[in-house]
Amino acid sequence: MMIYRFLSGDDDSAFCHKVTKALSEGWLLFGAPHYVFDAAAGKMRCGQAVTKEVEDQPYDPDKKLVDYV
């Protein structure tokens, strides 16, 4: 089963660390990163989709995605 997450945050080192942590846990980059200006907050925001292949199992929307093995 393939699972999907979209990571987002301010354009800062914390966002880069979030993506790096996901990659170190076996997640793979999916598509291009997104970079947009949040006019209400007056700052740039980043987003990156990641996917991970896990054991076939029933999908449970109440289960945290990081808990899938």
Backbone bond lengths (Angstrom), bond angles and torsions (degrees), N, CA, C in turn:
res aa  C-N    CA-C-N  psi(-1)  N-CA   C-N-CA  omega(-1)  CA-C   N-CA-C  phi
1 M - - - 1.449 - - 1.524 107.77 -
2 M 1.307 116.93 138.62 1.456 122.81 177.22 1.528 107.88 -99.33
3 I 1.354 116.80 130.65 1.461 120.23 174.94 1.524 108.75 -114.58
4 Y 1.315 116.14 155.93 1.458 123.71 -170.31 1.516 109.61 -131.35
5 R 1.321 116.01 138.29 1.470 122.03 172.59 1.520 108.36 -134.28
6 F 1.324 115.87 149.57 1.463 120.66 172.04 1.519 107.02 -117.98
7 L 1.326 115.23 114.01 1.454 121.20 179.70 1.525 108.19 -90.87
8 S 1.330 116.84 137.82 1.459 119.50 179.51 1.519 109.75 -145.38
9 G 1.305 114.98 159.44 1.461 119.64 178.44 1.510 111.04 172.08
10 D 1.330 114.72 179.41 1.455 120.49 176.61 1.525 109.46 -64.63
11 D 1.319 116.06 156.93 1.460 121.58 177.64 1.533 108.59 -77.97
12 D 1.339 115.03 82.88 1.456 120.26 179.78 1.526 109.70 -149.91
13 S 1.309 116.48 179.77 1.458 119.70 -177.00 1.524 111.89 -65.61
14 A 1.335 118.31 -27.41 1.473 120.77 178.96 1.526 110.56 -61.61
15 F 1.330 117.37 -37.82 1.464 120.03 177.68 1.531 110.26 -65.67
16 C 1.333 116.87 -43.52 1.469 120.17 178.26 1.522 110.68 -60.90
17 H 1.319 117.28 -39.96 1.464 120.86 177.90 1.529 110.94 -65.08
18 K 1.329 116.95 -37.62 1.470 121.18 178.68 1.530 110.52 -61.38
19 V 1.331 116.70 -45.51 1.462 120.99 179.19 1.532 110.24 -67.16
20 T 1.320 117.21 -43.52 1.463 121.21 179.28 1.526 111.12 -60.72
21 K 1.323 117.87 -41.10 1.463 121.80 178.38 1.525 110.22 -62.15
22 A 1.333 116.80 -44.87 1.467 120.51 178.90 1.530 110.55 -60.20
23 L 1.327 117.16 -43.51 1.467 120.72 178.90 1.527 110.82 -62.92
24 S 1.328 117.32 -38.45 1.468 120.20 -179.84 1.523 111.78 -69.65
25 E 1.336 117.16 -18.52 1.468 122.43 178.56 1.526 112.36 -95.03
26 G 1.327 117.19 9.54 1.454 120.77 175.29 1.518 115.51 97.07
27 W 1.335 118.76 1.37 1.459 121.25 175.60 1.519 108.88 -74.63
28 L 1.329 117.53 149.65 1.457 123.55 179.10 1.514 109.69 -116.34
29 L 1.334 116.38 142.89 1.459 120.18 176.67 1.526 109.12 -61.60
30 F 1.328 116.07 141.30 1.456 121.40 179.59 1.522 107.19 -129.83
31 G 1.318 116.39 109.78 1.459 120.31 179.45 1.517 112.29 77.08
32 A 1.304 114.69 -175.47 1.459 122.13 -177.54 1.529 110.67 -83.74
33 P 1.335 117.27 151.84 1.465 119.17 174.32 1.529 109.49 -69.17
34 H 1.311 115.28 156.93 1.469 121.40 177.52 1.513 108.32 -114.19
35 Y 1.316 115.88 143.37 1.451 122.73 -175.69 1.522 106.22 -141.14
36 V 1.331 117.23 114.15 1.463 120.35 -175.82 1.531 110.76 -135.47
37 F 1.311 115.49 154.90 1.458 121.23 176.30 1.518 109.21 -92.32
38 D 1.326 117.22 125.07 1.463 124.08 175.98 1.521 106.71 -93.32
39 A 1.330 115.69 98.81 1.467 120.63 -175.48 1.529 111.85 -63.61
40 A 1.328 117.50 -36.07 1.464 120.47 -179.21 1.528 111.53 -64.00
41 A 1.325 116.43 -38.81 1.468 120.68 -178.69 1.533 111.55 -93.56
42 G 1.335 116.69 -16.07 1.455 120.58 -179.37 1.514 113.79 71.50
43 K 1.351 117.23 30.30 1.465 119.63 -179.90 1.520 111.29 -142.75
44 M 1.311 113.88 163.50 1.461 120.77 177.41 1.524 108.94 -83.76
45 R 1.340 116.08 143.34 1.465 123.44 177.64 1.530 108.51 -122.60
46 C 1.319 115.00 146.87 1.467 121.94 179.85 1.517 109.60 -117.60
47 G 1.314 115.76 153.61 1.460 121.28 174.29 1.514 110.11 -149.27
48 Q 1.329 115.54 144.31 1.460 121.04 178.12 1.517 108.85 -147.46
49 A 1.332 115.84 126.84 1.463 120.80 175.57 1.522 108.68 -83.53
50 V 1.330 115.70 143.61 1.459 122.56 175.74 1.522 108.85 -136.11
51 T 1.334 116.22 150.59 1.455 121.27 177.86 1.524 109.19 -130.79
52 K 1.335 114.17 161.76 1.463 119.77 178.54 1.513 108.84 -150.21
53 E 1.327 116.05 134.63 1.465 121.83 175.58 1.533 107.28 -85.82
54 V 1.338 116.47 125.91 1.468 121.83 179.49 1.530 108.74 -126.52
55 E 1.335 115.93 171.09 1.461 120.33 178.13 1.520 110.37 -56.86
56 D 1.342 116.01 145.68 1.461 119.38 174.54 1.518 108.29 -63.86
57 Q 1.321 115.33 128.90 1.454 122.42 -178.45 1.518 108.33 -164.17
58 P 1.302 117.99 161.42 1.462 118.79 177.44 1.530 110.07 -65.16
59 Y 1.318 116.17 138.87 1.460 120.38 176.72 1.513 109.41 -74.76
60 D 1.324 116.74 132.55 1.463 122.93 179.29 1.528 107.95 -124.04
61 P 1.341 118.58 107.61 1.464 120.27 -177.33 1.532 113.34 -65.15
62 D 1.328 117.72 -15.12 1.458 120.31 178.06 1.528 112.74 -86.37
63 K 1.329 116.36 -9.97 1.465 121.25 -178.72 1.542 109.14 -87.29
64 K 1.312 116.38 135.99 1.469 119.74 176.53 1.526 109.07 -66.40
65 L 1.309 116.76 138.06 1.459 120.72 -178.25 1.528 112.02 -60.25
66 V 1.325 117.76 -32.75 1.467 119.92 179.46 1.513 112.43 -70.89
67 D 1.341 117.16 -11.91 1.465 121.18 179.18 1.532 113.52 -89.13
68 Y 1.337 117.01 -6.82 1.468 119.71 176.40 1.517 108.32 -75.10
69 V 1.325 116.82 138.10 1.469 121.74 -179.59 1.517 109.41 -115.60
